Amino acid sequence: DVDGDGARDPEEFIAETAGNYEPIYGLFTSFQPVRDASIGLRTVMDFSRGPFSRARLLRDLAFEVSLESERRTSPDVSIGIAPPSLIGFTDEEGLMSARRSVRSTLHLFRRRTIGSIRIDSRLSDDLDRRLSEDGRTKVREWVFVGKVRPSRGWDTELRVETGARRRAGKGAFAHNIAERGLEVRNWVRLPDGWQTGLTIGWGRDRERQRDLHARRISIGPELRRALRGRGRLTSRFDWVRVTSDDPLPLFLGLAQGHRKGVNYRWRFGVDYRLGAYVDAFMTYDATIRPERPALHVGRVEIRASF
């Protein structure tokens, strides 16, 4: 019911003449019929279980890979939407929109108490004819995470990130961004359920089409406390300094969305169980950015299960 009059107008319906269709609305056209297909796959290989657990070199390995893909095509063309076409990503005439995301994770020494290593990757492709210049976007990301426990009650984590984001074309939204980041995080467990942590980060982003460079340094102390049998309390403060020779367009997402200059953010949250079937949740976030008014966001939620 597009016009809200409660009547079944003929233009609000699409005849099914050659398959199952789903309406899609374009920016400059009326409703159009499309053929739609999607697929999702996930595979996990954990060598610490089963016959491989006896092999010393394999039992510390675990691998996970997932695929999410979807395609929408015009019914007037013969291009396929079968599973083989969903695994790949090809730009064909008659293709109206497509998305494919492949994620993988490799674990080393996953169940070792002294430390572990994790490697994540993400490969993503998007296309949407409704957007300017077809909205063709590519994302490639790699994340390396190493954890070590120097002593009881003290955890250290090293995180290294590298990635590239690209949107094809020469218009205002086209971009070609390379991102690099390094983060070190320490956690210390204190008596009575308290935990304190400190995160120090560094990052550098570059947008090649506009020749923009952004560098950031961040420091973030944290404090937590577990409320035994009831919930937990969390708090964090972030100080981020961004340097750049030019203004940073917000839509590019450079420097993790922070503005040029010194940015502040703090967060406070409480999860608490009021009863056997009642839970309460409260958060407060505050953000201060250069040349922008302070932003305060609060949320309170109570959930009851019957």
Solvent accessible surface area in square Angstrom, and as a share of the most:
residue,aa,sasa,rsa
1,D,107,0.55
2,V,99,0.57
3,D,90,0.47
4,G,60,0.58
5,D,86,0.44
6,G,67,0.64
7,A,50,0.38
8,R,209,0.76
9,D,27,0.14
10,P,114,0.72
11,E,128,0.57
12,E,37,0.17
13,F,123,0.51
14,I,61,0.31
15,A,74,0.57
16,E,122,0.55
17,T,116,0.67
18,A,75,0.58
19,G,37,0.35
20,N,128,0.66
21,Y,42,0.16
22,E,71,0.32
23,P,76,0.48
24,I,8,0.04
25,Y,130,0.49
26,G,6,0.06
27,L,120,0.60
28,F,191,0.80
29,T,72,0.42
30,S,82,0.53
31,F,76,0.32
32,Q,55,0.25
33,P,46,0.29
34,V,0,0.00
35,R,80,0.29
36,D,55,0.29
37,A,20,0.16
38,S,79,0.51
39,I,39,0.20
40,G,55,0.53
41,L,93,0.46
42,R,166,0.61
43,T,68,0.40
44,V,72,0.41
45,M,85,0.38
46,D,34,0.18
47,F,44,0.18
48,S,31,0.20
49,R,168,0.61
50,G,50,0.48
51,P,115,0.72
52,F,99,0.41
53,S,36,0.23
54,R,222,0.81
55,A,40,0.31
56,R,181,0.66
57,L,157,0.78
58,L,61,0.31
59,R,94,0.34
60,D,26,0.14
61,L,47,0.23
62,A,2,0.02
63,F,63,0.26
64,E,49,0.22
65,V,46,0.27
66,S,28,0.18
67,L,18,0.09
68,E,96,0.43
69,S,4,0.02
70,E,65,0.29
71,R,5,0.02
72,R,54,0.20
73,T,0,0.00
74,S,24,0.16
75,P,36,0.22
76,D,131,0.68
77,V,46,0.27
78,S,112,0.73
79,I,28,0.14
80,G,39,0.38
81,I,31,0.16
82,A,53,0.41
83,P,79,0.50
84,P,101,0.63
85,S,32,0.21
86,L,4,0.02
87,I,94,0.48
88,G,31,0.30
89,F,30,0.13
90,T,78,0.45
91,D,75,0.39
92,E,62,0.28
93,E,155,0.69
94,G,20,0.19
95,L,2,0.01
96,M,29,0.13
97,S,16,0.10
98,A,6,0.05
99,R,83,0.30
100,R,48,0.17
101,S,14,0.09
102,V,40,0.23
103,R,128,0.47
104,S,25,0.16
105,T,27,0.15
106,L,59,0.29
107,H,28,0.12
108,L,42,0.21
109,F,87,0.36
110,R,110,0.40
111,R,133,0.49
112,R,113,0.41
113,T,111,0.65
114,I,123,0.63
115,G,16,0.15
116,S,28,0.18
117,I,51,0.26
118,R,64,0.24
119,I,55,0.28
120,D,33,0.17
121,S,15,0.09
122,R,68,0.25
123,L,63,0.32
124,S,5,0.03
125,D,3,0.01
126,D,46,0.24
127,L,3,0.02
128,D,24,0.13
129,R,80,0.29
130,R,88,0.32
131,L,88,0.44
132,S,63,0.41
133,E,85,0.38
134,D,51,0.26
135,G,4,0.04
136,R,54,0.20
137,T,32,0.18
138,K,86,0.36
139,V,15,0.09
140,R,77,0.28
141,E,52,0.23
142,W,131,0.46
143,V,22,0.12
144,F,78,0.32
145,V,3,0.02
146,G,15,0.15
147,K,95,0.40
148,V,74,0.42
149,R,95,0.35
150,P,68,0.43
151,S,59,0.38
152,R,239,0.87
153,G,16,0.16
154,W,105,0.37
155,D,32,0.16
156,T,28,0.16
157,E,32,0.14
158,L,70,0.35
159,R,68,0.25
160,V,59,0.34
161,E,64,0.29
162,T,51,0.29
163,G,9,0.09
164,A,40,0.31
165,R,48,0.18
166,R,135,0.49
167,R,38,0.14
168,A,44,0.34
169,G,33,0.32
170,K,196,0.83
171,G,35,0.33
172,A,76,0.59
173,F,105,0.44
174,A,1,0.01
175,H,21,0.09
176,N,33,0.17
177,I,0,0.00
178,A,11,0.08
179,E,40,0.18
180,R,114,0.42
181,G,9,0.09
182,L,75,0.37
183,E,60,0.27
184,V,54,0.31
185,R,60,0.22
186,N,46,0.23
187,W,30,0.11
188,V,59,0.34
189,R,113,0.41
190,L,79,0.39
191,P,107,0.68
192,D,107,0.55
193,G,27,0.26
194,W,79,0.28
195,Q,55,0.24
196,T,48,0.28
197,G,8,0.08
198,L,78,0.39
199,T,4,0.02
200,I,91,0.46
201,G,4,0.04
202,W,109,0.38
203,G,1,0.01
204,R,112,0.41
205,D,7,0.04
206,R,103,0.38
207,E,0,0.00
208,R,108,0.40
209,Q,91,0.41
210,R,79,0.29
211,D,88,0.46
212,L,13,0.06
213,H,48,0.22
214,A,1,0.01
215,R,81,0.30
216,R,28,0.10
217,I,90,0.46
218,S,19,0.13
219,I,71,0.36
220,G,1,0.01
221,P,60,0.37
222,E,15,0.07
223,L,71,0.35
224,R,76,0.28
225,R,86,0.31
226,A,51,0.39
227,L,47,0.23
228,R,218,0.79
229,G,72,0.70
230,R,107,0.39
231,G,28,0.26
232,R,123,0.45
233,L,46,0.23
234,T,33,0.19
235,S,34,0.22
236,R,77,0.28
237,F,76,0.32
238,D,29,0.15
239,W,71,0.25
240,V,9,0.05
241,R,113,0.41
242,V,3,0.02
243,T,55,0.32
244,S,11,0.07
245,D,120,0.62
246,D,59,0.31
247,P,113,0.71
248,L,30,0.15
249,P,43,0.27
250,L,120,0.59
251,F,103,0.43
252,L,1,0.00
253,G,28,0.27
254,L,4,0.02
255,A,1,0.01
256,Q,118,0.52
257,G,26,0.25
258,H,44,0.20
259,R,58,0.21
260,K,97,0.41
261,G,24,0.23
262,V,39,0.23
263,N,2,0.01
264,Y,78,0.30
265,R,107,0.39
266,W,79,0.28
267,R,105,0.38
268,F,72,0.30
269,G,5,0.05
270,V,30,0.17
271,D,48,0.25
272,Y,83,0.32
273,R,123,0.45
274,L,94,0.47
275,G,25,0.24
276,A,86,0.67
277,Y,153,0.58
278,V,49,0.28
279,D,49,0.25
280,A,22,0.17
281,F,40,0.17
282,M,79,0.35
283,T,11,0.06
284,Y,79,0.30
285,D,19,0.10
286,A,0,0.00
287,T,31,0.18
288,I,66,0.34
289,R,69,0.25
290,P,33,0.21
291,E,153,0.68
292,R,112,0.41
293,P,115,0.72
294,A,52,0.40
295,L,98,0.49
296,H,106,0.47
297,V,78,0.45
298,G,61,0.58
299,R,131,0.48
300,V,111,0.64
301,E,48,0.21
302,I,111,0.56
303,R,114,0.42
304,A,53,0.41
305,S,73,0.47
306,F,236,0.98
